[in-house]
Amino acid sequence: MAGQGLPLHVATLLTGLLECLGFAGVLFGWPSLVFVFKNEDYFKDLCGPDAGPIGNATGQADCKAQDERFSLIFTLGSFMNNFMTFPTGYIFDRFKTTVAR
């Protein structure tokens, strides 16, 4: 009865696609998220006032430190995404997909 495993294979494929969209989308859509985070004033305390050509503090804020923090978060997220493939692959190979999820 070869057809009995087909629903399980289709369910595994669909849940895998859903997981990829839900979890990998954060890293792939990072530039859009940074735009939203900046509008929501995440890490705004790292921004200092820009002195401008006149020397007053009425210009745009210098947010280099904020951009560096977002870059650090992306770097750590990308590293962990790639680093965790080895232990996750072992778990999936050892205990099979259904049990691992």
N, C-alpha and C positions, 0 to 999 in steps of 0.2 A: 504494500500500500504506500506508494511513493507520494501520493497527493496529501497525506495527512500533515506533513511538515510545512506545506506551503503557507497556511495562515500564520504560522509562527515566524517564518522567514519574512513575510510581508510586514508583520507587526514589528519585527526587529528592524527592518529597513526604515519604516515610518518613524519609529521612536528615535532611531539614530539621526535621521534628518531633523527631527524636532529638537534634539539635544544640540546639534550643530548650529541650528539657527538661534537657539536660545543662549548658548554659552560662548560660541566662537564669534557671534555677532558683536559682542562687546569690544573685542580687539579689532575686528575688521571695520567697525563703524566708529572707531576712536576719534577721528577728527570731528565728526558731528557731535559726539558726546562732549568733547572739550569745549566746543562752541556753547552748548547748553550749560555746562558747568560754569563757564565764565559769566554767562548771563545770570546765573543763580548765585554768583559771588562766592564760589568755592575758592578757598585760599586767597581771598581778597586781602587778608591781613598781611600777606607777603609783599603787596604792592606798596611802593613808596611814591611820594609825590614827585613829579617831574619838574625840575626847576625852570626849564624853558630858556629861551634866549635872553629874557629880561632878568631872570633870577627870582621871580615870584613863584609861589607854589599853586598857581591856578590852572596849570596845564593838565594834560592827560597823565594818568598814573603810570609809572614805569613798572611793568609787571614781568620782568625777566625771571624773577624768582618763582612767580606763579607758573610760568611756562616750563621752567625747569622741574617743578614738582609734578606737573602733568606728564612730562617726558619720563620722569623716574617711575611713575605709576605704570605707564605704558610698557616701559622696559621690563619691569618686574613681572607684569602680567604676561608679556610675551615669553619671557624666560620660563615662568612656571608652567605655561601652556605646553611648551616644548619639553621641559624637564619631566613633567608628570606622565608623558606618554610611555616611558619604560615601565614604571610600576603599574600603571593602569593596564598596559598590554599584558603584563604577567598575570594580573588578576583575571582579566578576560580570558586568557588562554587556560588558566588553571581551573577556574570555576564556571566557565562558559558565560555567555552574554546575559542570559535571563537572570541568573543568580547575582551577577555582578551589578546589575542595574538595581 
